[in-house]
């Protein structure tokens, strides 16, 4: 019998918590819905029925259907503050917004040509290692002969277009003492897409190519944030929120009567689902009518799948009096580390009308990437670097509406990949422009916003080095001998590897996005 256990779990503060096994009681989401007027409770419960996960595209594209979406921690003015800085929520006023965003990713990973003599020859299958004490052992790594790989080594050309629906709500509660906020971004082609890959020689058994570590399936995760913010004094706004996720545990009990024919089996599934969250908070200080200083803190979060296979064979003697062979694994998606943000905004108001003539703002975000875990739930051999990203923005009110512009720089946390691993990532230069126009529809005031975004993946060249801290592994050791004759195997001399990143590669690309949003004050 083979038993398979899949557990969707949320990871935070460096530990993995099995949410399906937790005894903590969370406040009923339905009770929050009852506080909302105008049918918000029904809308909330409908959205919570969707399987949502980690922060996804929000950490890559910012708030793509909001003015100053890349500086939302300091210049946020709509429902996006529910995720980026709930301390700004009390300033948003009651509103409902819906948006649509289209993002195209154009990425290139071009592999350098492989030098002669590095292919793994078929003679590998006859090899063994003779130890100094006279004993023999098989090779620790079991590569395939290069000619037997399921896929030929190839460059990666990413041409991916994703679309998203965005929903935002801001609603004052308790006689306007606090403001409730909701912000969700939902991919329209599916709420979850997971693509696993290895960043070293193990990928030879699968696609045999390299992939962008911080893109790909990270752009296909849904995000759902709930927050509440208050303003106890005129000069202080504070708020807390939770980035929600559903945790699912799936158990399959499988009996295979004939191990030689595994197409025939008996299977019983057992599934359960529970909710989990990653907390965050924000503060907005306003020492004067013109100046706002902001700070935010977001806890680490990822969408994890853990599993355990208990494999039982008919008429088989198990070691150590066990009744099965145990196999365990973990997959981790969209890991986001601890994020600490700081920002400031300066507002100039027209003394006659009181309306904002223009705003300028900036923000920095410190990300603790040194705690990163890859898609297989493991830490890189060479830890990633903590990063400090910066963005600046401004908005100008004119007779047409609100015109905004953001510029930003996001450094890559991935150190130079001169050794065994090939985590592919690039620095990013970002820009976003937006125009929001007030309208009157059927006698009701509303507004429509149009937004354009572009990001450049700064070209990066990577070359492997023999003196790296963790060099590329020689998959066919020089000391290999023929297991029948005991003679040295000539094909083992030198470096042989199927590592797709050897001897190097170059990565580059860009992303373009366009968004549309409608907002209705309540």
Residue pairs with C-beta under 8 A, 6 or more apart in sequence:
1 253
1 254
1 255
1 256
1 310
1 312
1 324
2 252
2 254
2 255
2 256
2 265
2 309
2 310
2 311
2 312
3 251
3 252
3 253
3 254
3 308
3 309
3 310
3 312
3 324
4 250
4 251
4 252
4 254
4 307
4 308
4 309
4 310
5 249
5 250
5 251
5 252
5 306
5 307
5 308
5 309
6 248
6 249
6 250
6 251
6 252
6 305
6 306
6 307
7 18
7 20
7 247
7 248
7 249
7 250
7 304
7 305
7 306
7 307
8 19
8 20
8 245
8 246
8 247
8 248
8 249
8 303
8 304
8 305
9 16
9 17
9 18
9 19
9 20
9 247
9 276
9 304
9 305
9 306
10 17
10 19
10 54
10 245
10 247
10 276
10 277
10 278
10 301
10 302
10 303
10 304
11 17
11 300
11 301
11 302
11 304
11 332
11 335
11 373
12 278
12 299
12 300
12 301
13 299
13 300
14 300
14 371
16 304
16 306
16 330
16 377
17 276
18 306
19 247
19 274
19 275
19 276
20 247
20 248
20 249
20 272
20 273
20 274
22 274
22 276
26 275
26 277
29 44
29 45
29 48
29 226
29 275
30 41
30 45
32 41
32 44
32 180
32 226
33 40
33 41
33 42
33 44
33 45
34 41
35 41
35 173
35 180
36 44
36 169
36 171
36 180
37 171
38 522
40 169
40 171
43 169
44 182
47 167
47 182
47 184
47 224
48 224
48 244
48 275
50 186
50 191
50 222
50 224
51 191
51 192
51 222
51 246
51 248
52 184
52 186
52 191
52 222
52 223
52 224
52 244
52 245
52 246
53 191
53 192
53 221
53 222
53 223
53 245
53 246
53 303
53 333
53 334
54 221
54 223
54 243
54 245
54 278
54 301
54 302
54 303
54 333
54 334
54 335
54 336
55 83
55 221
55 223
55 243
55 298
55 301
55 334
55 336
56 185
56 187
56 218
56 219
56 220
56 221
56 222
56 223
56 334
57 64
57 103
57 162
57 164
57 185
57 187
57 218
57 219
57 220
57 221
57 223
58 83
58 84
58 185
58 223
59 336
60 214
60 215
60 218
60 219
61 69
61 101
61 103
61 453
61 511
61 513
62 69
62 70
62 72
62 84
62 406
62 430
62 432
62 453
63 69
63 70
63 72
63 76
63 78
63 80
63 83
63 84
64 99
64 101
64 103
64 164
64 166
64 185
64 432
64 451
64 453
64 513
64 515
65 97
65 99
65 100
65 101
65 166
65 449
65 451
65 515
65 516
65 517
66 72
66 76
66 77
66 78
66 80
66 434
66 449
66 451
66 517
67 75
67 77
67 78
67 395
67 402
67 404
67 434
67 436
67 449
67 451
68 75
68 76
68 77
68 359
68 361
68 393
68 394
68 395
68 404
68 406
68 432
68 434
69 80
69 406
69 432
69 434
69 451
69 453
70 391
70 393
70 406
70 407
70 408
70 430
70 432
71 343
71 361
71 362
71 363
71 391
71 392
71 393
71 406
71 408
72 80
72 81
72 84
72 85
73 84
73 85
73 282
73 294
73 296
73 341
73 342
73 343
73 363
73 365
74 85
74 292
74 294
74 343
74 344
74 345
74 361
74 362
74 363
75 343
75 345
75 359
75 361
75 363
75 393
75 395
76 84
76 85
76 88
77 88
77 91
77 92
78 92
78 95
78 97
78 168
78 170
78 519
79 92
79 95
79 97
79 168
79 169
79 170
79 181
79 182
79 183
80 168
80 183
81 87
81 88
81 89
81 91
81 92
81 170
81 181
81 183
81 227
81 229
81 239
81 282
82 89
82 168
82 170
82 181
82 182
82 183
82 225
82 226
82 227
82 241
83 183
83 223
83 225
83 227
83 241
83 243
83 280
84 282
84 296
85 239
85 282
85 284
85 294
85 296
85 341
85 343
86 181
86 227
86 228
86 229
86 238
86 239
86 240
86 241
86 280
86 281
86 282
87 229
87 237
87 238
87 239
87 281
87 282
87 283
87 284
87 294
87 295
87 296
88 229
88 237
88 239
88 282
88 284
88 294
89 170
89 179
89 181
89 227
89 228
89 229
89 237
89 239
90 178
90 179
90 229
90 230
90 231
90 237
90 239
91 231
91 237
91 284
92 170
92 179
92 181
93 170
93 521
94 170
94 171
94 172
94 521
94 522
95 168
95 169
95 170
95 519
95 520
95 521
95 522
96 168
96 169
96 519
96 520
96 522
97 166
97 167
97 168
97 169
97 517
97 518
97 519
97 520
98 165
98 166
98 167
98 168
98 517
98 518
99 165
99 166
99 167
99 168
99 449
99 515
99 516
99 517
99 518
100 163
100 164
100 165
100 166
100 515
100 516
100 517
101 163
101 164
101 166
101 185
101 451
101 513
101 514
101 515
101 516
102 161
102 162
102 163
102 164
102 513
102 514
102 515
103 161
103 162
103 163
103 164
103 219
103 453
103 511
103 512
103 513
104 159
104 160
104 161
104 511
104 512
104 513
105 158
105 159
105 160
105 161
105 162
105 215
105 219
105 509
105 511
106 158
106 159
106 509
106 510
106 511
106 512
107 156
107 157
107 158
107 212
107 215
107 457
107 507
107 508
107 509
108 155
108 156
108 157
108 158
108 506
108 507
108 508
108 509
109 155
109 156
109 157
109 158
109 209
109 210
109 211
109 212
109 424
109 505
109 506
109 507
110 155
110 505
110 506
110 507
111 153
111 154
111 155
111 209
111 210
111 500
111 501
111 504
111 505
112 463
112 503
112 504
112 505
112 506
114 153
114 502
114 503
115 503
117 494
117 495
117 496
118 494
118 495
118 496
118 497
118 502
118 503
119 146
119 147
119 496
120 143
120 144
120 145
120 146
120 475
120 476
120 496
120 497
120 498
121 145
121 146
121 476
121 491
121 496
122 145
122 147
122 148
123 482
123 489
123 491
123 492
124 139
124 143
124 145
124 475
124 476
124 480
124 491
124 496
125 145
126 482
126 483
126 484
126 489
127 139
127 476
127 480
127 481
127 482
127 483
127 489
127 492
128 136
128 137
128 138
128 139
128 480
128 481
128 482
128 483
129 136
129 137
129 138
129 139
129 477
129 479
129 480
129 481
130 136
130 479
130 481
130 486
131 137
136 483
139 475
139 476
139 477
139 480
141 201
141 473
141 475
143 201
143 204
143 475
143 476
143 497
143 498
144 204
144 205
144 498
146 498
149 204
149 205
149 208
149 498
150 205
150 206
150 208
151 206
151 207
151 208
151 209
152 208
153 208
153 209
153 498
153 500
154 208
154 209
155 209
155 505
156 209
156 210
156 211
156 212
158 212
158 215
158 216
158 509
160 216
160 219
162 187
162 189
162 219
162 220
163 187
163 188
163 189
164 185
164 186
164 187
164 188
165 185
165 186
165 188
166 183
166 184
166 185
166 186
166 515
166 517
167 182
167 183
167 184
167 186
168 181
168 182
168 183
168 184
169 180
169 181
169 182
169 183
170 179
170 180
170 181
171 179
171 180
171 181
171 522
172 178
172 179
172 180
173 179
173 180
173 228
177 230
178 228
178 229
178 230
179 228
179 229
179 230
180 226
180 227
180 228
181 225
181 226
181 227
181 228
181 229
181 239
181 241
182 224
182 225
182 226
182 227
183 223
183 225
183 227
184 222
184 223
184 224
184 225
185 222
185 223
186 222
187 193
187 219
187 220
187 221
187 222
189 220
190 220
191 222
192 220
192 221
192 222
192 303
193 217
193 220
194 217
194 305
194 331
194 333
195 211
195 216
195 217
196 331
196 375
196 376
197 203
197 206
197 207
197 211
197 375
198 206
198 376
199 210
199 213
199 374
199 380
199 421
199 422
199 423
199 424
199 501
200 420
200 421
200 422
200 473
200 499
200 501
201 420
201 472
201 473
201 475
201 497
201 498
201 499
201 500
203 209
203 210
203 500
204 498
204 499
204 500
208 498
208 500
209 500
210 422
210 424
210 500
210 501
210 505
211 424
212 424
212 425
212 507
212 509
213 374
213 414
213 423
213 424
213 425
214 412
214 425
217 333
217 334
218 333
218 334
221 303
221 333
221 334
223 243
224 243
224 244
224 245
225 241
225 242
225 243
225 244
226 241
226 242
226 244
227 239
227 240
227 241
227 242
227 280
228 239
228 240
228 241
229 237
229 238
229 239
229 240
229 282
230 237
230 238
230 239
231 237
231 238
232 238
234 286
235 285
235 286
235 287
236 283
236 284
236 285
236 286
237 283
237 284
237 285
237 286
238 281
238 282
238 283
238 284
239 281
239 282
239 283
240 279
240 280
240 281
240 282
241 279
241 280
241 281
242 277
242 278
242 279
242 280
243 277
243 278
243 280
243 298
243 301
244 275
244 276
244 277
245 275
245 276
245 277
245 278
245 301
245 303
246 273
246 274
246 275
246 276
247 273
247 274
247 275
247 276
248 271
248 272
248 273
249 271
249 272
249 273
250 269
250 270
250 271
251 269
251 270
251 271
252 267
252 268
252 269
252 270
253 267
253 268
253 270
254 265
254 266
254 267
255 265
255 266
255 267
255 312
256 262
256 264
256 265
256 312
256 313
256 314
257 264
257 265
257 314
258 264
258 314
259 313
259 314
278 298
278 299
278 300
278 301
279 299
280 296
280 297
280 298
280 299
281 296
281 297
282 294
282 295
282 296
282 297
283 294
283 295
283 296
284 292
284 293
284 294
285 292
285 293
285 294
286 292
286 293
287 293
289 347
289 349
290 346
290 347
290 348
290 349
291 344
291 345
291 346
291 347
292 344
292 345
292 346
292 347
293 343
293 344
294 341
294 342
294 343
294 344
294 345
294 363
295 340
295 341
295 342
295 343
296 339
296 340
296 341
296 342
297 338
297 339
297 340
297 341
298 336
298 338
298 339
298 341
299 338
300 335
300 336
300 337
300 338
300 368
300 371
301 334
301 335
301 336
302 332
302 333
302 334
302 335
302 336
302 373
303 332
303 333
303 334
304 330
304 331
304 332
304 333
304 377
305 330
305 331
305 332
305 333
306 328
306 329
306 330
306 331
306 377
307 328
307 329
307 330
307 331
308 326
308 327
308 328
308 329
309 326
309 327
309 328
310 324
310 325
310 326
310 327
311 324
311 325
311 326
311 327
312 323
312 324
312 325
313 325
318 324
318 325
329 376
329 377
330 376
330 377
331 375
331 376
331 377
332 373
332 374
332 375
332 376
332 377
333 375
335 372
335 373
335 374
336 367
337 367
337 368
337 369
337 370
337 371
337 372
338 367
338 368
338 371
339 365
339 366
339 367
339 368
340 365
340 366
341 363
341 364
341 365
341 366
342 363
342 364
343 361
343 362
343 363
343 364
344 361
344 362
344 363
345 359
345 360
345 361
346 359
346 360
346 361
347 356
347 358
347 359
348 356
348 357
348 358
348 359
349 355
349 356
349 357
350 356
350 357
355 397
356 395
356 397
357 396
357 397
358 394
358 395
358 396
358 397
359 394
359 395
360 392
360 393
360 394
361 392
361 393
361 394
362 390
362 391
362 392
362 393
363 390
363 391
364 388
364 389
364 390
365 388
365 389
366 386
366 387
366 388
367 386
367 387
367 388
367 389
367 413
368 386
369 384
369 385
369 386
369 387
369 413
370 383
370 384
370 385
370 386
371 379
372 379
372 380
372 383
372 384
372 413
373 379
374 380
374 423
380 421
380 423
381 419
381 420
381 421
381 469
381 470
382 415
382 419
382 421
382 469
382 470
384 413
384 414
384 415
384 423
385 413
385 414
385 415
386 413
387 410
387 411
387 412
387 413
388 411
389 408
389 409
389 410
389 411
390 408
390 409
391 406
391 407
391 408
391 409
391 430
392 406
392 407
392 408
393 404
393 405
393 406
393 407
394 404
394 405
395 402
395 403
395 404
395 405
396 402
396 403
396 404
397 403
400 435
400 437
401 435
401 436
401 437
401 438
401 447
402 434
402 435
402 436
403 433
403 434
403 435
404 432
404 433
404 434
404 435
404 436
405 431
405 432
405 433
405 434
406 430
406 431
406 432
406 433
407 430
407 431
408 429
408 430
408 431
409 427
409 428
409 429
409 430
410 427
410 428
410 430
411 427
412 425
412 426
412 427
412 428
412 460
413 425
414 423
414 424
414 425
416 462
417 423
417 424
417 462
417 464
417 501
418 462
418 463
418 464
418 465
418 468
419 464
419 465
419 468
419 469
419 470
419 471
419 472
420 468
420 470
420 471
420 472
420 473
420 499
421 470
421 501
422 462
422 499
422 500
422 501
422 505
424 505
424 507
425 460
425 507
426 457
426 458
426 459
426 460
426 507
426 508
426 509
427 457
427 458
427 460
428 455
428 456
428 457
428 458
429 455
429 456
429 458
430 453
430 454
430 455
430 456
431 453
431 454
431 455
432 451
432 452
432 453
432 454
433 451
433 452
433 453
434 449
434 450
434 451
434 452
435 449
435 450
435 451
436 447
436 448
436 449
436 519
437 447
437 448
437 449
438 445
438 446
438 447
439 445
439 446
439 447
439 448
440 446
444 520
445 520
445 521
446 518
446 519
446 520
446 521
447 518
447 519
448 516
448 517
448 518
448 519
449 515
449 516
449 517
449 518
449 519
450 514
450 515
450 516
451 513
451 514
451 515
451 516
451 517
452 513
452 514
452 515
453 511
453 512
453 513
453 514
453 515
454 510
454 511
454 512
454 513
455 510
455 511
455 512
456 510
457 507
457 508
457 509
457 510
457 511
458 508
459 506
459 507
459 508
460 506
460 507
460 508
461 504
461 506
462 501
462 504
462 505
462 506
462 507
463 503
463 504
464 471
464 472
464 501
464 502
464 503
464 504
465 471
472 495
472 497
472 499
472 501
472 502
473 497
473 499
474 495
474 496
474 497
475 496
475 497
475 498
475 499
476 491
476 492
476 496
477 492
478 492
478 493
478 494
479 492
480 488
480 489
480 492
481 487
481 488
481 489
482 488
482 489
